[in-house]
Amino acid sequence: MRILHTSDWHLGRTLHGENLHAHQVAFHDWLLDQVVEREVDVVVIAGDVYDRAVPHVDSVRLLGRTLARLAEVTTVVLTPGNHDSADRLGFGAALMRAGAHILADIPGLDHPVVVPDDHGEVLFFGLPYLEPDMARTALVGEGEAPLARSHEAVTRAAMDRVRTRIDAHTEVSASGAAHAGSARPRSVVLAHTFVAGGQGSDSERDLTVGGVDSVPASVLGGVDYVALGHLHGCQDLSASVGGAAWYSGSPLAFSFSEKDHRKSVLLVELGAPGQASVERIPTPVPRRLTELRGTLEEILAQADQHGEDWLKAIITDPARPPHLLERLRARYPHLLHTEYQPSGRTTTALTPTVRRDADPVEVMDEFLAFVTGGEPTAAELQVLDDAYRAVRTRGQEAAS
C-alpha cells in the first residue's frame, strides 16, 4: 500500500504579511499530480489544515476543492490539529463522499478507516489534537475520574484505546478464519502532537500545559506507522518511538526559522506486517528564504545572488543609514522583514531611561541618537529645538 503523508497546510497563513494563498493553490495542484503519478492508495493529512479556527472563505473553498479532487482518485484520511476547530472541520463528516474521511471525534478515535490491500487490511486511526483540559474527560467513561492534566496522560489513553481496538480486530479476523492465529492487522495512526525529541521552529504554536509541551515518544509505539503533525520540519522519530514514525513537516515555510528546512511530503510503502519504507518528496517552493546580516552596503552587494529571495535583512551599520528601506526594496523587491542591530551597541544603550525632570529637547536628542545609532547633527538639533518651541508656544496660546 502506498500512503502519502502530509500535514500543517495552515491554509490562510501569511508570511510577514505576504499572502500565501496562490502558493498553497499551487501546492494542492502539485499534490494531486503526485497522487495520480505515483498511484497513491491513501493520503493522510495530520492536522492544522487551516491556520485558524474560523478560516477565510478562500481557504474553505480551497480545502473543499482539494478533498473533492483527491477523493476521485484515492482515499483521504484527515484529522484536526491545534489550529483547526475540530467541531467546524468535522461538521458534515458523515456526509462526506466515499473516499474522504474526517476523523475529528475524540470519543470515537478508536474507530478506524479500514483500507484493504494484497496483504490484508490496514487500519487508519486519527488522533486529533488532544487538548488536555478537554480530552481528560472525553477519554474516560461516565462517572470515572478525569485523567491527569497533561499531554502524556491523554495521548497514552488514546493510544491504549487504539491498541485495544487493533487487538479486538485481530480476534474477530481470527474467529472468522479457517484456522486460529490470523495475523495482526497493520495500522497507521495520525497524531497531531509535539513528540519529545522533535525539533520545533518559531512558527508553531506553544502547546505547554502544566509546564510540559511534549509527549514521550514511547507512548506512540505499537503500530506500523505514525503520521505525525504539528512540527514544521520534516524529521524521522522512528528510533525514539520504536517503529516507523515521521513528521512530514509543512509544505511551505511560515517563518525565517524554517529557512534551512527541506520542505517535503512523505511516500510511505507498507508491505507485509513489519515492512515500512519512507521516501521524501520535495515540495515546490515559491522562492528561497534568506537571512542576511551586515552593513547596508554589504547586503546590497549580494542582490545579484539573493535579489529574488524572500529576505530578512539585519543591518549592522553603527549609524542608521538614510533611506534604509527604500534602498533595500530597490534591490530586493521581496524584502519581508528588516531589523536594525548596530554593531557595538551595548545593552545599556538599547534601554535608555527618561528622567521626569529631563529637558524635553535633551530627551528628543537621546531618542534620535537611539534610533540612528549616532549623535544628532547640528542641523537635526536645530530642527528638534524649533519643533519643541513651536509646540510649546501653541500650547501656551491655547491655555491663555
ZICORNOR-V355747 format. One record per backbone hydrogen bond with DSSP energy under -0.5 kcal/mol. NH is the residue of the N-H (numbers start at 1). CO is the residue of the C=O. E is the energy in kcal/mol with one decimal. If there is no record, write none. Layout:
NH,CO,E ; NH,CO,E
//
This chain:
3,1,-0.6 ; 3,268,-3.0 ; 4,42,-2.7 ; 5,3,-0.6 ; 5,266,-3.1 ; 6,4,-0.5 ; 6,44,-2.5 ; 7,249,-0.7 ; 8,47,-2.4 ; 10,48,-2.7 ; 11,49,-3.1 ; 13,10,-2.1 ; 15,18,-1.9 ; 16,14,-0.6 ; 18,15,-2.0 ; 20,13,-0.9 ; 24,20,-2.2 ; 25,21,-2.4 ; 26,22,-1.9 ; 27,23,-2.0 ; 28,24,-2.2 ; 29,25,-2.2 ; 30,26,-2.3 ; 31,27,-2.8 ; 32,28,-2.1 ; 33,29,-1.8 ; 34,30,-2.2 ; 35,31,-2.3 ; 36,32,-2.0 ; 37,33,-2.9 ; 38,34,-2.5 ; 39,36,-0.9 ; 40,35,-2.2 ; 41,2,-2.0 ; 42,2,-1.9 ; 43,75,-3.0 ; 44,4,-2.7 ; 44,42,-0.5 ; 45,77,-2.5 ; 46,6,-2.1 ; 46,44,-0.5 ; 47,45,-1.2 ; 47,79,-0.8 ; 51,11,-2.0 ; 55,53,-0.7 ; 59,56,-0.7 ; 60,56,-1.9 ; 61,57,-2.5 ; 62,58,-2.0 ; 63,59,-2.4 ; 64,60,-2.4 ; 65,61,-2.6 ; 66,62,-2.5 ; 67,63,-2.9 ; 68,64,-2.1 ; 69,65,-2.1 ; 70,66,-2.7 ; 71,67,-2.6 ; 72,68,-0.7 ; 72,69,-0.6 ; 73,70,-1.7 ; 74,70,-1.9 ; 75,41,-1.7 ; 76,99,-3.9 ; 77,43,-2.9 ; 78,101,-2.8 ; 79,45,-2.0 ; 86,84,-0.7 ; 89,85,-3.4 ; 90,86,-2.2 ; 91,87,-0.7 ; 91,88,-0.6 ; 93,90,-2.2 ; 95,92,-1.5 ; 96,92,-0.5 ; 96,93,-1.2 ; 100,97,-1.8 ; 101,76,-2.5 ; 103,78,-3.4 ; 103,101,-0.7 ; 104,102,-1.1 ; 106,104,-0.7 ; 109,106,-1.8 ; 111,108,-1.8 ; 112,110,-0.7 ; 113,124,-2.5 ; 114,112,-0.6 ; 115,113,-0.5 ; 115,122,-2.4 ; 117,120,-3.2 ; 120,117,-1.6 ; 122,115,-2.1 ; 123,186,-2.6 ; 124,113,-2.7 ; 124,122,-0.5 ; 125,123,-0.6 ; 125,188,-3.0 ; 127,125,-0.6 ; 127,190,-3.7 ; 128,126,-0.8 ; 129,80,-1.1 ; 131,129,-1.0 ; 132,130,-0.6 ; 134,131,-1.6 ; 135,131,-3.2 ; 136,132,-2.0 ; 137,134,-1.1 ; 138,134,-1.6 ; 139,135,-2.0 ; 140,137,-1.2 ; 144,141,-2.1 ; 147,136,-2.1 ; 150,148,-1.9 ; 154,150,-1.7 ; 155,151,-2.2 ; 156,152,-2.6 ; 157,153,-2.0 ; 158,154,-2.1 ; 159,155,-2.6 ; 160,156,-2.3 ; 161,157,-1.8 ; 162,158,-2.0 ; 163,159,-2.8 ; 164,160,-2.1 ; 165,161,-2.2 ; 166,162,-2.2 ; 167,163,-2.3 ; 168,164,-2.3 ; 169,165,-2.5 ; 170,166,-2.0 ; 171,167,-2.1 ; 172,168,-2.2 ; 173,169,-2.2 ; 174,170,-2.4 ; 175,171,-2.4 ; 176,172,-1.4 ; 177,173,-0.6 ; 177,174,-0.8 ; 186,121,-1.2 ; 188,123,-3.1 ; 189,225,-2.4 ; 190,125,-3.1 ; 191,189,-0.6 ; 191,227,-2.1 ; 192,127,-1.5 ; 193,191,-0.9 ; 193,229,-1.6 ; 195,193,-0.8 ; 196,215,-2.9 ; 198,195,-2.3 ; 200,198,-0.6 ; 204,201,-1.1 ; 209,212,-2.6 ; 212,209,-1.5 ; 215,194,-2.4 ; 219,216,-1.6 ; 220,217,-1.8 ; 221,218,-1.4 ; 224,187,-1.0 ; 225,187,-1.3 ; 226,244,-2.1 ; 227,189,-2.7 ; 227,225,-0.6 ; 228,226,-0.9 ; 228,246,-2.8 ; 229,191,-2.1 ; 235,247,-1.7 ; 237,235,-0.6 ; 237,245,-2.5 ; 241,237,-2.4 ; 242,238,-2.6 ; 243,238,-1.1 ; 244,224,-0.5 ; 246,226,-1.9 ; 247,235,-2.7 ; 248,228,-1.1 ; 248,246,-0.5 ; 250,232,-1.1 ; 258,255,-1.7 ; 259,256,-1.4 ; 261,258,-1.8 ; 263,261,-0.8 ; 265,281,-2.1 ; 266,5,-2.3 ; 267,279,-3.0 ; 268,3,-3.7 ; 268,266,-0.7 ; 269,267,-0.5 ; 269,277,-2.7 ; 270,1,-2.8 ; 270,268,-0.7 ; 271,269,-0.6 ; 271,275,-2.4 ; 275,272,-2.5 ; 276,274,-0.6 ; 277,269,-1.8 ; 279,267,-2.3 ; 281,265,-2.9 ; 282,280,-0.5 ; 283,263,-1.7 ; 286,284,-0.5 ; 290,288,-0.5 ; 290,310,-2.7 ; 292,312,-2.4 ; 294,314,-2.2 ; 299,295,-2.3 ; 300,296,-2.8 ; 301,297,-1.7 ; 302,299,-1.5 ; 303,300,-1.5 ; 305,302,-0.9 ; 306,302,-2.2 ; 307,303,-2.1 ; 309,306,-1.8 ; 310,288,-3.0 ; 311,309,-0.6 ; 311,334,-1.3 ; 312,290,-2.4 ; 313,311,-0.5 ; 313,337,-2.6 ; 314,292,-3.0 ; 315,313,-0.6 ; 315,339,-3.1 ; 316,294,-1.7 ; 320,372,-5.9 ; 324,321,-0.8 ; 327,323,-2.2 ; 328,324,-2.0 ; 329,325,-2.9 ; 330,326,-1.5 ; 331,327,-0.8 ; 331,328,-0.9 ; 332,328,-2.7 ; 335,332,-1.6 ; 336,311,-2.6 ; 337,311,-1.7 ; 339,313,-2.7 ; 341,315,-2.9 ; 341,339,-0.6 ; 343,316,-2.3 ; 345,342,-1.5 ; 350,346,-1.2 ; 351,347,-0.6 ; 351,348,-1.1 ; 355,353,-0.6 ; 358,355,-1.4 ; 363,359,-2.0 ; 364,360,-2.1 ; 365,361,-2.3 ; 366,362,-2.5 ; 367,363,-2.4 ; 368,364,-2.5 ; 369,365,-2.2 ; 370,366,-2.3 ; 371,367,-2.4 ; 372,368,-2.6 ; 373,369,-2.1 ; 381,377,-2.6 ; 382,378,-2.0 ; 383,379,-1.9 ; 384,380,-2.3 ; 385,381,-2.3 ; 386,382,-2.6 ; 387,383,-2.4 ; 388,384,-2.4 ; 389,385,-2.3 ; 390,386,-2.2 ; 391,387,-2.2 ; 392,388,-2.5 ; 393,389,-2.3 ; 394,390,-2.1 ; 395,391,-2.1 ; 396,392,-2.1 ; 397,393,-2.3 ; 398,394,-2.2 ; 399,395,-1.5 ; 400,396,-1.1
//
